[in-house]
Amino acid sequence: MKCKAESAGKTYGTSGNKIGNGYLKWAFSEAAVLYLRGNDNAKRYLAKLQKRMSKGKVLSALAHKIGRCVYFMLRDRQVFDEDKFLNR
């Protein structure tokens, strides 16, 4: 994944440096799909997000949120809290 080089709304290609890790993006995308399987609370959260964006973007947003959650779980040495994750 490369970041865009743009100015004044015009895109000038990429700046040559990569942003993110493709393997981690794939892993968290798979985790998002597996999290949704058989989880009614997560499906309701996904439906709420789909009012604002398309299904692909929602899955990517959920994968990104899972990635942030994993980072803070490892940093703070805490267990997963679904209520906090789903903002309830």
DRENPA-3360 file (N, C-alpha, C; in nm, 2 decimals, always signed):
BEGIN
1 = MKCKAESA = +0.08/-0.12/+0.00/+0.00/+0.00/+0.00/+0.09/+0.12/+0.00 ~ +0.06/+0.21/-0.09/+0.14/+0.33/-0.10/+0.05/+0.45/-0.07 ~ +0.11/+0.56/-0.01/+0.03/+0.68/+0.02/+0.03/+0.77/-0.11 ~ -0.07/+0.85/-0.12/-0.09/+0.94/-0.23/-0.01/+1.07/-0.21 ~ +0.04/+1.12/-0.32/+0.10/+1.25/-0.31/+0.00/+1.35/-0.38 ~ -0.06/+1.44/-0.31/-0.16/+1.52/-0.37/-0.15/+1.66/-0.31 ~ -0.19/+1.76/-0.39/-0.19/+1.90/-0.35/-0.30/+1.97/-0.42 ~ -0.38/+2.05/-0.34/-0.49/+2.12/-0.40/-0.59/+2.03/-0.46;
9 = GKTYGTSG = -0.61/+1.91/-0.41/-0.71/+1.82/-0.47/-0.66/+1.74/-0.59 ~ -0.54/+1.76/-0.64/-0.49/+1.69/-0.75/-0.39/+1.58/-0.71 ~ -0.40/+1.47/-0.76/-0.32/+1.35/-0.73/-0.20/+1.35/-0.82 ~ -0.08/+1.33/-0.76/+0.04/+1.33/-0.84/+0.11/+1.19/-0.82 ~ +0.04/+1.08/-0.81/+0.10/+0.95/-0.79/+0.13/+0.93/-0.65 ~ +0.23/+0.84/-0.63/+0.26/+0.81/-0.49/+0.40/+0.88/-0.45 ~ +0.42/+0.89/-0.32/+0.54/+0.95/-0.28/+0.65/+0.85/-0.27 ~ +0.63/+0.73/-0.30/+0.73/+0.63/-0.30/+0.75/+0.55/-0.17;
17 = NKIGNGYL = +0.69/+0.59/-0.06/+0.71/+0.52/+0.06/+0.58/+0.44/+0.09 ~ +0.59/+0.33/+0.16/+0.47/+0.25/+0.19/+0.42/+0.29/+0.32 ~ +0.28/+0.27/+0.34/+0.22/+0.29/+0.46/+0.15/+0.17/+0.50 ~ +0.17/+0.12/+0.62/+0.10/+0.00/+0.67/+0.17/-0.13/+0.63 ~ +0.12/-0.24/+0.68/+0.17/-0.37/+0.65/+0.06/-0.45/+0.59 ~ +0.08/-0.49/+0.46/-0.02/-0.57/+0.39/-0.06/-0.70/+0.46 ~ +0.03/-0.76/+0.52/+0.00/-0.89/+0.59/-0.09/-0.87/+0.71 ~ -0.06/-0.76/+0.79/-0.14/-0.73/+0.90/-0.28/-0.68/+0.86;
25 = KWAFSEAA = -0.29/-0.61/+0.75/-0.42/-0.57/+0.70/-0.50/-0.69/+0.66 ~ -0.44/-0.78/+0.60/-0.51/-0.91/+0.56/-0.55/-0.98/+0.68 ~ -0.47/-0.99/+0.78/-0.50/-1.07/+0.90/-0.62/-1.00/+0.98 ~ -0.62/-0.87/+0.99/-0.72/-0.81/+1.06/-0.85/-0.81/+0.98 ~ -0.84/-0.81/+0.85/-0.96/-0.82/+0.77/-1.03/-0.96/+0.79 ~ -0.94/-1.06/+0.79/-1.00/-1.19/+0.82/-1.06/-1.20/+0.96 ~ -0.99/-1.13/+1.05/-1.05/-1.13/+1.19/-1.18/-1.06/+1.20 ~ -1.20/-0.96/+1.12/-1.32/-0.89/+1.12/-1.44/-0.97/+1.06;
33 = VLYLRGND = -1.41/-1.05/+0.96/-1.51/-1.14/+0.90/-1.54/-1.25/+1.00 ~ -1.44/-1.31/+1.06/-1.47/-1.41/+1.16/-1.54/-1.36/+1.28 ~ -1.51/-1.23/+1.32/-1.58/-1.17/+1.43/-1.73/-1.16/+1.41 ~ -1.76/-1.13/+1.28/-1.90/-1.11/+1.24/-1.98/-1.24/+1.24 ~ -1.91/-1.35/+1.21/-1.98/-1.47/+1.19/-2.04/-1.52/+1.32 ~ -2.17/-1.53/+1.33/-2.25/-1.57/+1.44/-2.25/-1.48/+1.56 ~ -2.22/-1.35/+1.54/-2.22/-1.25/+1.65/-2.33/-1.15/+1.61 ~ -2.44/-1.16/+1.68/-2.55/-1.07/+1.65/-2.52/-0.92/+1.69;
41 = NAKRYLAK = -2.45/-0.90/+1.80/-2.42/-0.77/+1.84/-2.33/-0.70/+1.74 ~ -2.23/-0.77/+1.68/-2.14/-0.72/+1.58/-2.22/-0.69/+1.45 ~ -2.31/-0.77/+1.42/-2.39/-0.75/+1.30/-2.48/-0.63/+1.31 ~ -2.53/-0.60/+1.43/-2.61/-0.48/+1.45/-2.52/-0.36/+1.44 ~ -2.40/-0.36/+1.49/-2.30/-0.25/+1.48/-2.26/-0.23/+1.33 ~ -2.24/-0.34/+1.26/-2.21/-0.33/+1.12/-2.32/-0.26/+1.04 ~ -2.45/-0.30/+1.07/-2.56/-0.24/+1.00/-2.57/-0.09/+1.03 ~ -2.54/-0.05/+1.15/-2.54/+0.09/+1.19/-2.43/+0.17/+1.11;
49 = LQKRMSKG = -2.32/+0.11/+1.09/-2.21/+0.17/+1.01/-2.24/+0.18/+0.87 ~ -2.32/+0.08/+0.82/-2.35/+0.07/+0.67/-2.45/+0.18/+0.63 ~ -2.51/+0.25/+0.72/-2.59/+0.37/+0.69/-2.50/+0.48/+0.63 ~ -2.38/+0.48/+0.67/-2.29/+0.59/+0.63/-2.19/+0.56/+0.52 ~ -2.16/+0.43/+0.50/-2.06/+0.39/+0.39/-2.10/+0.25/+0.34 ~ -2.02/+0.21/+0.24/-2.05/+0.09/+0.17/-2.00/-0.03/+0.25 ~ -2.04/-0.15/+0.21/-2.00/-0.27/+0.29/-1.85/-0.29/+0.30 ~ -1.78/-0.27/+0.19/-1.64/-0.29/+0.18/-1.57/-0.20/+0.28;
57 = KVLSALAH = -1.61/-0.07/+0.27/-1.55/+0.03/+0.36/-1.58/+0.00/+0.51 ~ -1.70/-0.05/+0.53/-1.74/-0.09/+0.67/-1.65/-0.20/+0.72 ~ -1.63/-0.30/+0.64/-1.54/-0.41/+0.68/-1.40/-0.37/+0.71 ~ -1.35/-0.28/+0.62/-1.22/-0.22/+0.64/-1.21/-0.14/+0.77 ~ -1.31/-0.06/+0.80/-1.32/+0.02/+0.92/-1.32/-0.07/+1.04 ~ -1.40/-0.18/+1.03/-1.40/-0.28/+1.15/-1.27/-0.34/+1.17 ~ -1.20/-0.38/+1.06/-1.07/-0.44/+1.07/-0.97/-0.34/+1.13 ~ -0.98/-0.22/+1.09/-0.89/-0.11/+1.15/-0.92/-0.10/+1.30;
65 = KIGRCVYF = -1.05/-0.10/+1.34/-1.08/-0.09/+1.48/-1.03/-0.21/+1.56 ~ -1.04/-0.33/+1.50/-0.99/-0.45/+1.56/-0.84/-0.44/+1.58 ~ -0.77/-0.39/+1.48/-0.62/-0.37/+1.50/-0.59/-0.27/+1.61 ~ -0.66/-0.16/+1.62/-0.64/-0.07/+1.73/-0.67/-0.13/+1.86 ~ -0.77/-0.21/+1.87/-0.81/-0.28/+1.99/-0.70/-0.38/+2.03 ~ -0.65/-0.45/+1.94/-0.54/-0.55/+1.97/-0.42/-0.48/+2.02 ~ -0.38/-0.36/+1.96/-0.27/-0.29/+2.01/-0.28/-0.25/+2.15 ~ -0.40/-0.19/+2.19/-0.42/-0.14/+2.32/-0.43/-0.26/+2.42;
73 = MLRDRQVF = -0.49/-0.37/+2.38/-0.50/-0.49/+2.46/-0.36/-0.54/+2.50 ~ -0.27/-0.54/+2.40/-0.13/-0.58/+2.43/-0.05/-0.48/+2.51 ~ -0.08/-0.36/+2.48/+0.00/-0.25/+2.56/-0.05/-0.25/+2.70 ~ -0.18/-0.26/+2.73/-0.23/-0.24/+2.86/-0.24/-0.38/+2.93 ~ -0.22/-0.49/+2.86/-0.23/-0.62/+2.92/-0.37/-0.64/+2.98 ~ -0.48/-0.62/+2.90/-0.61/-0.63/+2.94/-0.68/-0.73/+2.84 ~ -0.79/-0.79/+2.89/-0.87/-0.88/+2.80/-0.97/-0.80/+2.72 ~ -1.02/-0.87/+2.62/-1.11/-0.81/+2.52/-1.24/-0.78/+2.59;
81 = DEDKFLNR = -1.29/-0.65/+2.58/-1.42/-0.61/+2.63/-1.51/-0.57/+2.52 ~ -1.61/-0.66/+2.49/-1.70/-0.64/+2.37/-1.78/-0.51/+2.39 ~ -1.83/-0.49/+2.51/-1.91/-0.37/+2.53/-1.84/-0.24/+2.50 ~ -1.71/-0.23/+2.54/-1.63/-0.12/+2.52/-1.60/-0.11/+2.37 ~ -1.57/-0.23/+2.30/-1.54/-0.23/+2.16/-1.65/-0.18/+2.08 ~ -1.78/-0.22/+2.11/-1.89/-0.18/+2.03/-1.95/-0.04/+2.08 ~ -1.89/+0.03/+2.17/-1.93/+0.16/+2.22/-2.07/+0.15/+2.28 ~ -2.09/+0.05/+2.37/-2.22/+0.05/+2.43/-2.21/+0.09/+2.57;
% end
